[in-house]
Amino acid sequence: MRSVRIRILVGLLVLAVAGVGAWQLMPARHGQVKTIIVGTTDSVTSLDPAGAYDAGSWALFSSVYQSLLTFEPGGTTPVPDAARSCGFVGTDLRTYRCELRDGLTFAGGKAVTAEDVKYSFDRVKKIDSPVGPASLLDTLSSVSASGRTVTFRLSSPDATFPFKVATGAGSIVDPATYPADKLRTDNGADGSGPYTLTSFTKGKKAVLAPNSHYEGAVQDKGGPVEVRYYADPDALNRAWQARKVDVATDQLPPKVLAALNPSDPRQRVSEADSSETRNLYLNTRPGKPLHDPRVRQAVAWLIDRGQLAATVYDGTVDPLYSLVPTGITGHTASFFDSYPKVDPAKARRLLTEAGVSLPVRFTYGYGKGGSAAQEAAEIKRQLEASGLFQVTLKGYPWADFQKQWASGKLDAYAVGWVADFPDPDTFGGPLVGTHGTMNTGYSSKTVDRLIRSSQRYADRSQAVNDIGDLQQTLAHDVPVIPLWQAKQYVVTSEDVGGGQYLSDGTGVFRLWRLTNL
């Protein structure tokens, strides 16, 4: 989730600041159970699964809504949730069938049917929101329902389809409250997930209570949770220091992260590898200043990832040289192989061959918040130091930023990406496919073919050649420049456990694993 799921977004899961005094939180209460307060800088752009493809929204979806499949903590293979069982029919990977569990109900008590599942997938495709997840379901041709059975027919073999069903794009909604042809726009959410959304204030908080009607993969539904949304990392940091939150996640300032003291007894810290990445996207449309691939290659010769990671992020992220990050099947270092060091002379030669006027002028857009402004300033400095480019920076509130890139108006823009699921395919079609969510105008028959070819393999290790060729093609065409890969950090107060299970790169935000100790 992500822009996207951007399932969209965006920085590091984080942790604590040294020097916090003894914890004396006055607990909010749900009956006699203390409500756990979670703080984050992620934002919820929509409560409707058809209208959001970003990390903040999908984090909430995984608690409020239910999909046919889900991921267990640390798992890489989807397991049944709303479904009793799922599997491909035959060997051509073009028909996928699920049987619903018995006794499923929405939070209000209405029974969940196979028709509801069909309706939910159909409306995502029909509404086709420019900031929604329809592009993730690009191989889905049709859905049918009969009794407790749901059958998906695919336009081409797609071994990754079960992964997609397990994401926020597969959230099951109630047809009575979600229109078939437009987004629901109120502050309500009616799902069948482990939690019910009892109240929501956009940009402020979401209040969640355990769903007594839930039946699915989650065994322990947990206790009440309140998620509070902060405008920026500094605001979250102030809340953490003031003991206004029990859990800090995504994201505290890099300097706070770098100064983490794991031995501090007043906090519980979990650190893990992450498949979260951040990329610089370049608008390839005719008439745009970065249309010529040689101009984009020149940009690639000037980006110093190590400097970016050290100065803007205090070493809390790692330089990334490929669209597919370290730890995901098929990872290569294609951009390092093609652009091993900063070389202004090679960049100048490419621009001379392209016949463009120097300096090349373009606008760089970014979503306000986190370290995005500092990152943009550092990239501007690197490009302008060569004398070859002149960059105008423009920041937007997150929702406006999404609309700007979705409309194709930006020349260049950096976006974080949280993997929808632990497979290289989540970095393919959604980011660089012809109908991908990043909307750079890039369309390559070679890339689309490699994406389709890689989806044919049920054994994902057999897809590595296609994934490798895909990354090499992108290093040549440069519609995107990988910047960095994050680690995941979650910090909780000393009296809250389960932070290590909250998020693990599968796209599921396990609020129900948080416990009062």
C-alpha positions as CSV (number, residue, x, y, z in Angstrom):
1,M,0.0,0.0,0.0
2,R,1.9,1.3,-2.0
3,S,1.4,4.5,-3.6
4,V,0.8,4.6,-3.8
5,R,1.0,2.1,-2.2
6,I,2.8,4.8,-2.4
7,R,0.7,1.8,-1.2
8,I,2.7,5.1,-1.3
9,L,5.1,5.9,1.1
10,V,7.4,7.1,2.6
11,G,10.2,7.1,5.1
12,L,11.2,4.9,8.0
13,L,9.3,3.3,10.8
14,V,10.8,4.8,13.8
15,L,11.7,5.1,17.3
16,A,12.5,6.8,20.3
17,V,14.4,9.7,21.5
18,A,16.8,9.4,24.4
19,G,16.1,11.5,27.4
20,V,12.4,10.9,27.8
21,G,11.3,10.9,31.4
22,A,9.5,8.1,33.2
23,W,6.3,7.1,31.5
24,Q,3.2,8.4,33.3
25,L,0.6,8.2,30.5
26,M,-2.9,8.7,31.8
27,P,-4.5,5.9,29.8
28,A,-7.5,6.4,27.6
29,R,-9.9,3.5,28.4
30,H,-12.2,1.2,26.4
31,G,-14.3,-0.4,29.3
32,Q,-11.5,-1.4,31.6
33,V,-8.9,-2.0,28.9
34,K,-6.3,0.6,28.2
35,T,-6.4,2.0,24.7
36,I,-3.0,1.9,23.0
37,I,-2.1,5.2,21.3
38,V,-0.1,4.9,18.0
39,G,1.5,7.9,16.5
40,T,2.5,8.2,12.8
41,T,3.2,10.7,10.1
42,D,1.5,8.7,7.5
43,S,-1.8,10.1,6.3
44,V,-5.0,8.5,5.2
45,T,-6.0,9.8,1.8
46,S,-9.3,7.9,1.6
47,L,-11.3,5.4,3.7
48,D,-12.5,3.8,0.5
49,P,-10.3,0.9,-0.8
50,A,-11.1,1.9,-4.4
51,G,-9.7,5.3,-3.9
52,A,-6.4,4.8,-2.1
53,Y,-3.0,3.3,-2.9
54,D,-0.8,4.6,-0.2
55,A,0.8,3.3,2.9
56,G,-1.2,5.3,5.5
57,S,-4.5,4.3,4.0
58,W,-3.6,0.6,3.5
59,A,-2.3,0.4,7.1
60,L,-5.8,1.3,8.3
61,F,-7.5,-1.0,5.7
62,S,-5.6,-4.0,7.0
63,S,-7.4,-3.5,10.4
64,V,-10.9,-2.4,9.3
65,Y,-11.4,-4.5,6.1
66,Q,-10.8,-8.1,5.3
67,S,-9.4,-9.7,2.2
68,L,-9.7,-13.2,1.0
69,L,-6.1,-13.8,1.8
70,T,-3.5,-12.2,4.2
71,F,0.1,-12.6,5.3
72,E,1.2,-14.1,8.6
73,P,4.0,-12.2,10.4
74,G,7.3,-12.7,8.5
75,G,5.4,-14.8,5.9
76,T,6.0,-14.6,2.2
77,T,3.1,-16.7,1.0
78,P,-0.6,-15.6,1.4
79,V,-2.8,-17.6,3.8
80,P,-6.6,-17.7,3.9
81,D,-8.4,-14.9,5.8
82,A,-12.0,-14.3,4.6
83,A,-11.5,-17.4,2.4
84,R,-11.5,-21.0,3.7
85,S,-9.3,-22.0,0.8
86,C,-7.9,-20.5,-2.5
87,G,-6.0,-21.9,-5.4
88,F,-5.4,-21.9,-9.1
89,V,-7.6,-24.1,-11.3
90,G,-5.5,-26.1,-13.8
91,T,-1.9,-25.3,-14.7
92,D,-2.2,-22.2,-16.9
93,L,-2.4,-19.7,-14.0
94,R,-5.4,-17.9,-15.5
95,T,-8.2,-19.1,-13.3
96,Y,-8.1,-18.5,-9.5
97,R,-10.8,-19.8,-7.2
98,C,-11.6,-19.1,-3.5
99,E,-14.2,-20.6,-1.1
100,L,-15.5,-18.3,1.5
101,R,-15.5,-19.1,5.2
102,D,-18.9,-19.7,6.8
103,G,-20.2,-17.2,9.3
104,L,-18.5,-14.1,7.8
105,T,-20.3,-10.8,8.7
106,F,-19.6,-7.1,8.3
107,A,-19.1,-5.2,11.5
108,G,-22.8,-4.2,11.5
109,G,-23.9,-7.9,11.4
110,K,-24.8,-8.2,7.7
111,A,-23.5,-11.5,6.2
112,V,-20.6,-11.3,3.8
113,T,-21.3,-13.2,0.5
114,A,-19.4,-14.2,-2.6
115,E,-21.4,-11.5,-4.5
116,D,-19.9,-8.9,-2.1
117,V,-16.4,-10.1,-3.0
118,K,-17.2,-9.9,-6.7
119,Y,-18.7,-6.4,-6.2
120,S,-15.6,-5.2,-4.3
121,F,-13.2,-6.2,-7.1
122,D,-15.5,-5.0,-9.8
123,R,-15.9,-1.5,-8.3
124,V,-12.1,-1.0,-8.0
125,K,-11.8,-1.7,-11.7
126,K,-14.8,0.3,-12.7
127,I,-14.0,3.4,-10.6
128,D,-10.4,3.3,-11.7
129,S,-9.4,6.1,-9.5
130,P,-6.1,7.9,-10.6
131,V,-4.9,7.5,-7.0
132,G,-6.5,4.1,-6.4
133,P,-5.2,0.5,-6.8
134,A,-6.8,-0.5,-10.1
135,S,-3.4,-0.8,-11.8
136,L,-2.5,-3.6,-9.4
137,L,-5.3,-5.6,-10.8
138,D,-4.3,-5.2,-14.4
139,T,-4.4,-8.9,-15.2
140,L,-7.9,-9.4,-13.7
141,S,-10.3,-9.9,-16.6
142,S,-13.5,-10.9,-14.7
143,V,-14.9,-12.1,-11.4
144,S,-17.9,-14.5,-10.9
145,A,-19.7,-15.6,-7.8
146,S,-21.7,-18.7,-7.1
147,G,-22.8,-19.8,-3.7
148,R,-19.7,-19.4,-1.5
149,T,-17.4,-19.6,-4.4
150,V,-15.6,-16.7,-6.1
151,T,-13.8,-17.3,-9.4
152,F,-11.2,-14.9,-10.9
153,R,-10.3,-15.1,-14.6
154,L,-7.1,-13.5,-15.7
155,S,-6.1,-12.0,-19.0
156,S,-2.7,-13.6,-18.8
157,P,-0.9,-16.1,-16.6
158,D,-0.2,-14.4,-13.2
159,A,1.4,-16.4,-10.4
160,T,1.4,-13.3,-8.3
161,F,-2.3,-12.8,-8.3
162,P,-2.8,-14.4,-4.8
163,F,-0.4,-11.8,-3.5
164,K,-2.5,-9.0,-5.0
165,V,-5.7,-10.5,-3.5
166,A,-4.1,-10.2,-0.1
167,T,-3.5,-6.5,-0.4
168,G,-5.7,-3.5,0.3
169,A,-6.9,-3.7,-3.3
170,G,-8.7,-6.9,-2.3
171,S,-10.6,-5.3,0.6
172,I,-14.2,-6.6,0.8
173,V,-16.8,-3.8,1.2
174,D,-20.6,-3.8,1.8
175,P,-22.5,-2.9,-1.4
176,A,-25.2,-1.2,0.7
177,T,-22.7,1.6,1.7
178,Y,-20.2,1.7,-1.1
179,P,-21.5,3.0,-4.5
180,A,-20.7,0.8,-7.5
181,D,-19.5,3.7,-9.7
182,K,-18.1,6.4,-7.3
183,L,-16.1,6.6,-4.1
184,R,-17.6,6.8,-0.7
185,T,-16.6,10.2,0.8
186,D,-17.9,10.2,4.4
187,N,-15.8,9.4,7.5
188,G,-17.2,5.9,7.8
189,A,-15.8,2.5,6.9
190,D,-17.8,-0.8,6.9
191,G,-15.7,-3.9,6.7
192,S,-15.3,-7.3,8.3
193,G,-11.7,-6.9,9.6
194,P,-10.4,-7.4,13.1
195,Y,-11.4,-3.9,14.1
196,T,-14.3,-1.5,13.6
197,L,-13.7,2.2,12.9
198,T,-15.7,3.9,15.7
199,S,-14.6,7.4,14.7
200,F,-12.3,9.1,12.2
201,T,-11.1,12.7,12.0
202,K,-9.1,13.3,8.8
203,G,-5.5,14.3,9.6
204,K,-6.1,13.8,13.3
205,K,-7.1,10.3,14.5
206,A,-8.8,7.0,13.9
207,V,-10.4,5.3,16.9
208,L,-10.6,1.5,16.6
209,A,-12.4,-1.2,18.6
210,P,-12.1,-5.0,18.3
211,N,-14.7,-6.4,15.9
212,S,-16.7,-9.1,17.8
213,H,-18.1,-10.4,14.5
214,Y,-14.7,-11.1,12.9
215,E,-13.9,-14.5,11.7
216,G,-10.5,-15.1,9.9
217,A,-6.8,-15.6,10.2
218,V,-6.3,-13.4,13.2
219,Q,-6.7,-15.4,16.4
220,D,-6.2,-12.7,19.0
221,K,-8.2,-9.6,18.0
222,G,-6.3,-7.4,20.4
223,G,-7.5,-4.4,22.4
224,P,-8.7,-0.9,21.5
225,V,-6.3,1.3,19.6
226,E,-6.3,4.9,18.6
227,V,-4.1,6.0,15.7
228,R,-3.0,9.6,15.8
229,Y,-1.8,11.4,12.7
230,Y,1.0,14.0,12.8
231,A,1.8,16.6,10.2
232,D,5.6,15.9,10.2
233,P,8.3,14.0,12.1
234,D,9.1,16.8,14.4
235,A,5.4,16.9,15.6
236,L,5.5,13.1,16.2
237,N,8.8,13.5,18.0
238,R,7.2,16.1,20.3
239,A,4.3,13.8,21.0
240,W,6.6,11.0,21.8
241,Q,8.7,13.0,24.2
242,A,5.6,14.4,25.8
243,R,4.3,10.8,26.4
244,K,1.2,11.4,24.3
245,V,1.7,8.2,22.3
246,D,2.6,4.6,23.3
247,V,4.0,3.7,19.9
248,A,5.9,5.8,17.4
249,T,6.0,4.5,13.8
250,D,6.7,6.0,10.4
251,Q,8.5,8.4,11.0
252,L,10.6,10.2,13.5
253,P,13.3,12.6,12.3
254,P,16.5,10.9,10.9
255,K,18.7,12.5,13.6
256,V,16.5,11.0,16.3
257,L,16.7,7.6,14.5
258,A,20.5,7.9,14.3
259,A,20.7,8.7,18.0
260,L,18.7,5.7,19.1
261,N,19.9,3.9,22.2
262,P,18.7,0.3,22.2
263,S,19.6,-0.2,25.8
264,D,17.3,2.5,27.1
265,P,15.0,0.7,29.6
266,R,12.2,3.2,29.1
267,Q,11.4,2.0,25.6
268,R,11.2,-1.2,23.5
269,V,12.8,-0.9,20.0
270,S,12.5,-3.3,17.1
271,E,14.7,-2.9,14.0
272,A,14.3,-5.0,10.8
273,D,15.3,-5.0,7.2
274,S,12.7,-3.4,4.9
275,S,11.7,-3.4,1.3
276,E,10.6,0.2,1.5
277,T,12.3,2.3,-1.2
278,R,12.3,5.8,-2.5
279,N,12.7,6.6,-6.2
280,L,13.0,9.7,-8.4
281,Y,10.5,9.6,-11.2
282,L,11.1,11.4,-14.5
283,N,8.3,12.6,-16.8
284,T,9.0,11.0,-20.2
285,R,6.2,12.6,-22.2
286,P,6.9,14.4,-25.5
287,G,7.5,18.1,-25.0
288,K,8.7,17.7,-21.4
289,P,12.3,18.7,-20.6
290,L,13.2,15.1,-19.6
291,H,11.6,13.4,-22.6
292,D,14.9,12.5,-24.3
293,P,16.4,9.3,-22.7
294,R,19.8,10.9,-23.0
295,V,18.8,13.7,-20.8
296,R,17.5,11.3,-18.2
297,Q,20.7,9.3,-18.4
298,A,22.6,12.5,-17.8
299,V,20.6,13.0,-14.6
300,A,21.5,9.4,-13.5
301,W,25.2,10.2,-14.0
302,L,24.9,13.1,-11.5
303,I,23.0,11.5,-8.6
304,D,25.2,10.8,-5.5
305,R,23.2,8.4,-3.4
306,G,25.8,8.0,-0.7
307,Q,25.9,11.7,-0.1
308,L,22.1,11.9,0.0
309,A,22.0,9.1,2.6
310,A,24.7,10.6,4.7
311,T,23.7,14.3,4.7
312,V,19.9,14.1,4.6
313,Y,19.2,10.8,6.4
314,D,22.2,10.7,8.8
315,G,23.0,7.2,7.5
316,T,19.7,5.7,8.4
317,V,19.0,4.6,4.9
318,D,21.1,2.7,2.4
319,P,21.8,3.8,-1.2
320,L,19.8,1.8,-3.7
321,Y,20.9,1.0,-7.3
322,S,18.0,-0.9,-8.6
323,L,14.2,-0.8,-8.8
324,V,14.0,-4.1,-6.9
325,P,15.5,-3.7,-3.4
326,T,17.9,-5.9,-1.5
327,G,16.2,-8.9,0.0
328,I,13.6,-9.3,-2.8
329,T,14.0,-12.1,-5.3
330,G,15.8,-10.9,-8.5
331,H,17.6,-7.8,-7.0
332,T,20.5,-6.6,-9.1
333,A,22.6,-3.4,-9.0
334,S,21.8,-2.3,-12.5
335,F,22.1,1.4,-12.0
336,F,25.5,0.9,-10.3
337,D,26.6,-1.2,-13.2
338,S,25.5,1.5,-15.7
339,Y,26.4,4.6,-13.6
340,P,29.1,3.5,-11.2
341,K,30.2,7.0,-10.1
342,V,29.2,10.6,-10.5
343,D,30.6,11.8,-13.9
344,P,29.6,15.3,-15.1
345,A,31.7,14.8,-18.3
346,K,29.7,11.9,-19.4
347,A,26.5,13.7,-18.5
348,R,27.6,16.7,-20.7
349,R,28.4,14.5,-23.6
350,L,24.9,13.0,-23.5
351,L,23.2,16.4,-23.4
352,T,25.4,17.6,-26.3
353,E,24.3,14.5,-28.3
354,A,20.7,15.3,-27.4
355,G,21.1,18.8,-28.8
356,V,19.4,20.5,-25.8
357,S,20.1,24.0,-24.5
358,L,22.1,24.2,-21.3
359,P,21.3,24.3,-18.5
360,V,18.3,22.0,-18.9
361,R,15.5,23.6,-16.8
362,F,12.8,21.5,-15.1
363,T,10.6,21.5,-12.0
364,Y,11.0,19.0,-9.2
365,G,7.9,18.3,-7.1
366,Y,7.7,16.7,-3.7
367,G,5.2,15.9,-1.0
368,K,5.7,18.1,2.0
369,G,6.6,16.3,5.2
370,G,9.5,14.2,6.6
371,S,12.8,14.9,5.0
372,A,11.4,15.5,1.5
373,A,12.3,19.2,1.3
374,Q,15.9,18.6,2.4
375,E,16.2,15.6,0.0
376,A,14.9,17.8,-2.9
377,A,17.4,20.5,-2.0
378,E,20.3,18.1,-2.0
379,I,19.3,16.6,-5.4
380,K,18.9,20.1,-6.8
381,R,22.4,20.9,-5.4
382,Q,23.9,17.8,-7.0
383,L,22.4,18.5,-10.4
384,E,23.2,22.2,-10.5
385,A,26.8,21.7,-9.3
386,S,27.5,20.4,-12.8
387,G,26.2,23.5,-14.5
388,L,24.1,21.3,-16.7
389,F,20.7,21.6,-15.0
390,Q,18.6,24.3,-13.4
391,V,16.0,22.8,-11.0
392,T,13.0,24.6,-9.6
393,L,11.6,23.0,-6.4
394,K,7.9,22.9,-5.5
395,G,6.4,21.3,-2.5
396,Y,2.8,20.2,-2.1
397,P,0.6,18.8,0.7
398,W,0.5,15.0,0.2
399,A,-3.0,14.7,-1.3
400,D,-2.3,17.5,-3.8
401,F,1.1,16.0,-4.6
402,Q,-0.6,12.7,-5.6
403,K,-3.0,14.6,-7.9
404,Q,-0.1,16.5,-9.4
405,W,1.8,13.4,-10.5
406,A,-1.4,11.5,-11.4
407,S,-2.2,14.3,-13.8
408,G,1.3,14.2,-15.4
409,K,2.0,17.8,-14.6
410,L,5.4,17.3,-12.8
411,D,8.7,17.0,-14.6
412,A,10.3,15.1,-11.8
413,Y,9.2,13.9,-8.4
414,A,10.4,11.6,-5.6
415,V,8.0,9.1,-4.1
416,G,8.5,6.4,-1.4
417,W,7.2,2.9,-2.1
418,V,6.2,0.4,0.5
419,A,6.0,-3.0,-1.1
420,D,2.4,-4.3,-1.5
421,F,3.7,-7.8,-1.0
422,P,7.1,-9.6,-0.7
423,D,7.7,-10.2,-4.4
424,P,9.5,-8.4,-7.2
425,D,6.2,-8.0,-9.2
426,T,5.1,-5.2,-6.8
427,F,8.0,-3.1,-8.1
428,G,7.2,-3.9,-11.7
429,G,3.8,-3.1,-13.2
430,P,2.7,-0.6,-10.5
431,L,5.9,1.5,-10.9
432,V,7.1,1.1,-14.5
433,G,4.3,-0.7,-16.5
434,T,2.5,1.1,-19.2
435,H,-0.6,1.6,-16.9
436,G,1.4,2.0,-13.7
437,T,0.4,4.3,-10.9
438,M,3.5,6.5,-11.1
439,N,2.2,8.0,-14.4
440,T,5.6,9.1,-15.9
441,G,4.3,8.6,-19.4
442,Y,6.8,5.8,-19.8
443,S,5.6,2.9,-22.0
444,S,7.9,0.1,-23.1
445,K,6.9,-3.0,-24.9
446,T,10.0,-4.7,-23.6
447,V,9.3,-3.8,-20.0
448,D,5.6,-4.9,-20.3
449,R,6.6,-8.2,-21.9
450,L,9.2,-8.9,-19.1
451,I,6.6,-8.1,-16.4
452,R,4.1,-10.5,-18.0
453,S,6.8,-13.1,-18.5
454,S,7.9,-12.9,-14.9
455,Q,4.4,-13.5,-13.7
456,R,4.2,-17.0,-15.4
457,Y,6.4,-18.7,-12.7
458,A,4.7,-20.2,-9.7
459,D,8.2,-20.9,-8.5
460,R,9.3,-17.2,-8.1
461,S,13.0,-18.0,-8.2
462,Q,12.5,-18.9,-11.9
463,A,11.5,-15.3,-12.6
464,V,15.0,-13.9,-11.8
465,N,16.2,-13.7,-15.4
466,D,13.1,-11.7,-16.5
467,I,13.4,-9.4,-13.4
468,G,17.1,-8.9,-14.1
469,D,16.5,-8.0,-17.7
470,L,13.7,-5.6,-16.6
471,Q,16.1,-3.8,-14.3
472,Q,18.8,-3.5,-16.9
473,T,16.2,-2.0,-19.4
474,L,15.2,0.6,-16.8
475,A,18.8,1.5,-16.2
476,H,19.1,2.3,-19.9
477,D,15.7,4.1,-20.4
478,V,15.8,5.8,-17.0
479,P,12.1,6.6,-16.4
480,V,13.0,6.2,-12.7
481,I,16.2,6.6,-10.6
482,P,16.4,4.5,-7.4
483,L,17.6,6.6,-4.5
484,W,17.5,4.6,-1.2
485,Q,16.2,1.7,0.8
486,A,15.0,2.1,4.3
487,K,15.1,-0.1,7.4
488,Q,12.0,-0.6,9.6
489,Y,12.0,0.7,13.2
490,V,9.1,0.6,15.7
491,V,9.4,2.1,19.2
492,T,7.0,1.5,22.0
493,S,6.9,2.5,25.7
494,E,8.2,0.0,28.1
495,D,4.7,-1.2,29.0
496,V,3.6,-2.0,25.5
497,G,4.6,-5.2,23.7
498,G,4.2,-6.5,20.1
499,G,5.9,-3.7,18.3
500,Q,8.1,-6.2,16.5
501,Y,5.0,-7.6,14.8
502,L,3.4,-4.3,13.8
503,S,4.9,-4.2,10.3
504,D,7.2,-6.5,8.4
505,G,7.1,-5.4,4.7
506,T,4.1,-7.6,3.8
507,G,1.7,-4.5,3.7
508,V,-0.2,-5.7,6.8
509,F,-0.3,-3.3,9.8
510,R,-0.9,-5.6,12.8
511,L,-2.4,-3.3,15.4
512,W,-4.0,-6.3,17.1
513,R,-0.5,-7.6,18.0
514,L,0.1,-4.6,20.3
515,T,-0.5,-5.5,23.9
516,N,-0.4,-3.9,27.3
517,L,2.1,-5.5,29.6
